[in-house]
Amino acid sequence: MRRLPSTDGVEVAVHDLGGDGPPVVFAHATGFHGLVWAPLAGHLTDRYRCWSLDFRGHGDSVAPDDHLFDWHGFADDVLAVIDGLGLDRPLAVGHSKGGAALLLAEEDRPGLFRAIYCYEPIVFPGDAPPGPMTENPLAQGARRRREVFPSADAAYENYASKPPLSALHPAALRAYVDHGFAEQPDGTVRLKCRGEHEARVYTMGSAHGAYARLPEIGCPVTIATGSDAAGGPAAFAPLLAERIPGARLARHDDLGHFGPLEDPAAIAAEVAGFFARAAGA
C-alpha cells in the first residue's frame, strides 16, 4: 500500500492489485474500500495493471479536515492517485459513488481517462443538483449500523446471513471484512468507515453537479446496471447513458446494485470486452 496526498488534508491509500499491461484504476462504492476489487481484478491481471484506492474516510484513508464529504473531494482523490502514480490516460472502473467520482474527475480534467466503466454511478438527473439530502434513509441506516464485532469471522458470518451483503460473492465479502475492520486493543474489530462518515457521504450524494456536464465527456463510457425492479440508481442509469455522447448501456437483470461484488467474473469479462473495443476504436 502507498499513500498519496489529496486535498483537504487527506492522504489516499492506494493498493497495487498486480498485473501487467495498461493501467486500470478501480473506484469503490460508499462504505467499502479499494481491496474489495481484488476478486474482480484477479480476472484482469493477465492483461492489465490494476490499482485501487481507498476514498477519503474509507479503508485506510483518513476523513477530510472539514468532515463534510463533498463528492468533488472524491474526484480529487482519483486525480491524486493518477498524478501520484504518474498514470497516462488510464482505464477506469467505478461502482456507485466510485463511478460518480470517475465521471466528476473526467469532467474536471477532460481526456483524463482512455475509457470508463461505471456500474450504477450515483448521478442524479437534473441540470441543477438538488443539494444535500438531510432526510436520507441511507444516512439514517448508516448511523444505526453496528460498528464493532467480536472478531472478523463474527462480522463475516453476520453479513453473510442477511441482505444486503449476503448477495456478495464470498471472496468479495471476505475482502470487505478482512480489510474493512481494524482490530481493537480488546481483540474486537471495528469498522474503518465509521457510520457517521458514511452517513455524511450519503447526505452529500445529491449535491454534486456531474449530470449537467455529462455531455462534455469525450472518452468511451459504459454505464452498467443491475435490475431496475427496486428503482434507485438502476432506474436512472439509462438517462445517464443517453446523456453521455456515444455511451453504451449494459443491463444485468440477474444482479443488484452490488453487481461487481456479486459476480466478479461476469463483470470482469464485460469490462475486458469493453476495454478491448475502446482500444480498437
N, C-alpha and C positions, 0 to 999 in steps of 0.2 A: 504494500500500500504506500502511496505517495500522498503528500498534502500540498495543495496549490492555493495561493492567495486569490480570493474573490473579493467582492465588495462587502461593505457593512461589517467589517471585522471578521469575516468568515474565512476559514481555511477549508477547502473542499478535499475530502478523502477520495482518492482515485484508485481503482482496482484494475490491475492487469489480468485479464481473463485468458490471456495466451493467444496463440495462433500466429499465422504468418500470411501477409498479404495486405491489401488496402485496409486502412483503419476504419473501425466501426465504433461509434460512441453509443452506449446504451443509457437511457434515462428512465428511472423508475417512477412508480406511482406514489401518491401520498401515503405515508405511514410505512413504506417499505425501505429498501436500501439497495445499493448497487449490486451486491452479491446474489440477490435473487435471480439475476440474469444468468448465473453460471450454468444452469441446466440447458437453457436455450442456446447460449453462446457455444457450449460444447459441441453443438451440431454444425457450427460455422467456422471453427478454428482451423479447419483444413484449407480454408481459402481466404480468411480474413484475420487481421489482428484486432482483438476485441478488448475494449476498455469500457468500464462503467464508473459512475460516480455516485457518491452519497450526497444528495442535495442538503443544503443548509437545514440544520435541525433534525436530520435523519442519519441513521447509522453512526459513523464516526466523524461526522461533520458537525460543528457547533452551530447553535442558533445565531441569527444576526443580532447585532448590538441592540437594535430597536425592537426586536421580537415581534415585528408586525407581519412578516412573511408576505410582503408584496411579491406577486408572481414574477415581476420583472427581475427580481433577485435570483430566481431560479434560472432565468436566461443568462444572467451574469455568471452563475456557476458553470453553465455549459461553456460559455466563452472562456472562462478561466481555465477549464480543462483543455480546450482546443489550443489556446495560446500557450499554456504552460507545457504541454507535451509537444508543441510545435507541429501539430497536425495540419496538413494541407488538404482542404476540402474533403473532410472525412464523410463517410456514410453515417447514418444515424437511425436508431430505433428507439421509439419512446412509447410509454404506456401511460394513459390517463394524464395526470399532471405533467409527467415527463414528456409526453407528446406535445403538450401546450408549450412547455419550456423550449423545446426544439424549434417550434414554429415562431415563437417570440424571438429567439436568437437569430433565426434566419431573417426575420423582418428587420431586426436591428442592424444586421450586417449581411446584406444581400450577397449571395454567392458563397456563403459560409460552408454549405453542405453540397456534396455531389448528388445525394438523394436522401429522402426522409421517409421512413415507415412509421406511421403513428397508429397505435391501437386505441381507439376511443379517446382521443385527446379532449381535454376539458376546455372547450372554446365555445362559449355561449353565443348563439346567433344574435345579431343586432349591431348596428353601427356604433351605438353608444352603449358601453358596458353598464349593467345595472348597478354596479357598485357593490360594496361588501354586503353579504347576506348574514345579518346578525342572528336571525331566527333560522338557523340552518340545522336540520336534523342530523346531518353527518357530524357537524361540530358538536352537537349535544351528545351524540353517541361516543365520540372520541373522548370527551371529558369524563364519561362514565366508564371508560374501558379499564379493565383490570390491567395493571402495570407490573405486578410482582407475582412470581410463581415460585414454588419450592425448588424447581430445577428446570433446565431447558427441556428435559424429557417430559416433565409435567406440562409445560407450556405447549409442547408439540401435541401431546395427547388431547389436551383441551381444545386446541384449534382443529385438530383432525376429526373431532367428534361432532362438529356442528358447523352450519354455514355462518359466514360466507367462506371462511378459509378452508373448510373441508373440501371445497371444489378444487383446490390447488393440487398439482402433481406432487406426490410425496417428496421428490427431490427438491422442488421449489419451496415447499413448506419447511423442509428441513433446513434449507439455506436461510430462509427468513428467520427461523428461530435461532439457529446457531450463531448467526451474525447480527441479529437484531436485538439481542439481550446482552446486558452487562452483568457479570457476576458481582454480587454484593459481599461485604465482609462477613455476613452471617451465613453465606452459602446459597442464599436465594438469588434469583435473577430478576432484573428489572428492564423493561423496555427502554431502548436507547431513544426512540422517538417518543417523547413524553406526550401524554394526552392533551395537555393544554396547547402545546406547539402544533400538534396535528389539527386540533380544533381551529386554530387561527389560520392554518393553511386552507382549510375548507371554507372558512368565512371569506377569505380573500380571493377565492377561485372565480368569482363572478366580477371581479373589479379590474381585470386587465382588458386591454383593447385589441387583442390579437385578431378578432374576427374582421374588424374594419380593414385591416391591412393584408388579409389573405390573398387578394388578387395580385399583390406585389411579389409573391413567392414565385421564383423562376425555376427552381430545381424540380426534378421529378418527385412526386409525392404519392404514396399510397395511404389512404385513410381506411383502416380496417375496423370492423365492428363485429361484436357478437350479436346474439338475438336481441331484437328491439322489443320483446314482449314486456319487459319491465320499464320501458321508457328510458329516461336519463340520457347519458351521452350517446348510447346506441341510436336513439331516436333522431338526434340532430347530426349524426355523422354524415348522412347523405348531403346535407346542406353545406357542410364544410368541403366535401369533395367537389361539389358543384362550383364552389366559390374560388377554389384554387385552380389556376389555369392548367389544364391537362392532367389533373389528379385522377387517380383510379380509386374506386370504392371496392373493397373486398369484404364480403359477408361470411360470417361463420355462425350459422344459426344453431350449431351444436355447442357453442361456447357462450360464456357470460362476460361480464366486464373484466374479469381476471384472465382473459384468454391466453396471453403469453405465458402465464404461470400455470394454467390448466393443462395445456397441451404444447409444451415447449417444442417438441419435434415438428409438429404440423406448422406452427407459426415460423419456426426457423426455416423450413422448406419454402414457405411463401416469401419470407424475407430474402432468401438466397436467389429465388427466381426473379423477384423484383429488382434486386441489385444487379443481377446479370443483364436484364433487359435495359436498365438505366445505363450500364456501361456500354452496351451495344449502341444505344441511341446517341 
